[in-house]
Amino acid sequence: LISGGHTLLLLATSRSSFKTLATTLDASVGRVIDKISALLGLSFAPVGLGAALEKFCAEGRPDIVLPADALHLDRRPAMRDRLAFSYSGVHTPFQRYIEKYGGAQNMDEDTRRAVARAFQNSVFRQLEDKVVLGLQWCKRQDITIRHLVVSGGVASNMLFRSRHVFYALLLDIR
């Protein structure tokens, strides 16, 4: 479940029985997406900040890369080997980078887009990493996973949906 209110990795053992494999230690993924979107100067209306970020990332030149002073933003998430989410660890470096410029209004459009894309990738990479850990845990417990359901507002992001990692994971874990 990936939304503004929750970030959870659940194992359904029956129609009415669930085990929490991972949850967030701080902010939910959707909340952090909203915060960074606002810091980047994106407008909430009419689609919401998450959708505004998705649209902003999809527009412009796709070949623009992060400036040299922002390369540290495109790194693997903290707690890679732990079944827990931490989105403040993704949020903070991006927030500090934007504030370093005195806000998004002082950044050129290409830099803002590159930062937005790097942020989106960091957020989705953490989701993928935790699903991998959860599937590996299930395999060690001899639990067969037949389906993976992703729900919540963040799940509607087209970049997230275009990442074929989850499909490959399910095939590989079997």
C-alpha positions in Angstrom: 0.0 0.0 0.0 1.7 3.2 -1.2 -0.3 6.3 -0.5 -0.2 9.7 1.3 -1.3 8.1 4.5 0.5 4.7 4.5 3.5 2.8 3.2 3.0 -0.9 4.0 4.3 -4.2 2.7 1.7 -6.8 3.7 1.6 -10.6 3.3 -1.9 -11.9 2.9 -2.1 -15.4 4.2 -5.8 -15.7 3.7 -8.7 -13.4 2.7 -8.8 -12.0 6.3 -5.3 -12.6 7.7 -2.4 -10.3 7.0 1.2 -10.0 8.3 3.0 -6.7 8.2 6.4 -7.3 6.6 7.4 -3.6 6.4 6.0 -0.2 7.3 7.4 3.3 7.4 9.4 4.5 10.3 8.6 8.1 9.6 6.6 9.7 6.7 4.6 7.9 4.1 5.8 7.8 0.5 2.9 10.0 -0.7 3.4 12.6 2.0 7.1 13.0 1.0 6.2 13.2 -2.7 3.7 16.0 -1.8 6.4 17.9 0.3 9.1 17.8 -2.4 6.5 18.7 -5.1 5.6 21.8 -3.1 9.2 22.7 -2.5 9.8 22.4 -6.3 7.0 25.0 -6.7 4.5 22.7 -8.3 0.8 23.5 -8.0 -1.7 21.3 -6.2 -4.7 22.2 -8.4 -6.3 20.6 -10.2 -4.7 17.2 -10.0 -2.8 17.0 -6.7 0.9 17.4 -6.0 1.8 13.7 -6.8 0.3 14.0 -10.2 1.8 17.4 -10.7 5.2 15.9 -10.0 4.6 13.1 -12.4 3.6 15.5 -15.2 6.5 17.8 -14.4 9.0 14.9 -14.7 7.5 13.7 -18.0 7.7 17.2 -19.6 10.9 18.9 -20.9 14.0 17.3 -22.2 14.6 13.8 -20.9 18.4 14.0 -21.5 19.0 16.7 -18.8 21.0 15.2 -15.9 21.6 16.4 -12.4 24.2 19.2 -12.0 27.5 18.0 -10.5 26.6 19.5 -7.1 23.5 17.3 -7.0 24.9 14.0 -8.0 24.8 12.8 -4.3 21.0 12.9 -4.6 20.9 9.9 -6.9 22.0 7.2 -4.5 20.6 4.0 -3.1 18.3 4.5 -0.2 19.3 4.0 3.4 18.4 0.8 5.2 18.8 -1.2 2.1 19.0 -4.5 4.0 16.1 -3.8 6.4 12.4 -4.5 6.0 11.3 -1.0 6.8 10.6 2.2 4.8 12.2 5.5 5.6 11.2 8.4 3.4 12.6 11.2 5.6 16.0 9.8 4.5 15.0 10.5 0.9 13.2 13.8 1.6 15.9 15.5 3.6 18.8 15.6 1.0 16.4 16.9 -1.7 14.9 19.5 0.6 18.4 20.7 1.6 19.5 20.9 -2.0 16.4 23.0 -3.0 16.9 25.2 0.1 20.6 25.7 -0.8 19.4 27.6 -3.9 17.0 29.7 -1.8 14.1 27.7 -3.2 12.9 26.3 -6.5 12.2 29.8 -7.8 16.0 30.4 -7.9 16.7 27.2 -9.9 16.6 27.0 -13.6 13.9 24.8 -15.2 16.3 22.0 -16.3 17.7 21.7 -12.8 14.3 21.6 -11.2 13.3 18.8 -13.6 16.5 16.8 -13.1 16.0 17.1 -9.3 12.4 16.0 -9.6 13.3 13.0 -11.7 16.1 12.0 -9.4 13.6 12.3 -6.4 11.0 10.2 -8.1 13.6 7.5 -9.0 14.9 7.5 -5.4 11.4 7.0 -4.0 10.5 4.2 -6.4 13.9 2.5 -5.9 13.2 2.2 -2.2 9.8 0.6 -2.9 11.5 -1.9 -5.2 14.2 -2.7 -2.7 11.7 -3.4 0.0 9.6 -5.6 -2.1 12.7 -7.6 -3.1 13.5 -8.0 0.6 10.0 -9.0 1.4 9.9 -11.6 -1.4 13.3 -13.0 -0.3 12.0 -13.3 3.3 8.9 -15.2 2.0 11.1 -17.5 0.0 13.3 -18.2 3.1 10.1 -19.0 5.0 9.0 -21.3 2.3 6.0 -19.1 1.5 4.9 -19.2 -2.2 3.9 -15.8 -3.5 1.4 -16.0 -6.4 0.3 -12.4 -6.7 1.6 -9.0 -6.0 -1.0 -6.2 -5.5 0.1 -2.6 -5.4 -2.5 -0.1 -4.3 -2.8 3.5 -3.1 -2.6 6.8 -4.8 1.2 6.6 -5.5 0.5 3.3 -7.4 -1.2 5.3 -10.2 2.1 7.1 -11.1 2.9 6.1 -14.7 6.6 6.1 -14.2 6.2 3.7 -11.2 3.9 1.5 -13.2 6.3 1.4 -16.2 9.1 0.0 -14.1 9.0 -3.7 -14.8 10.9 -4.7 -11.7 7.9 -6.1 -9.9 7.0 -8.4 -12.8 10.6 -9.7 -13.0 10.7 -10.2 -9.2 7.6 -12.3 -9.1 8.9 -14.6 -11.9 12.4 -14.8 -10.3 11.2 -15.5 -6.8 9.1 -18.5 -7.8 
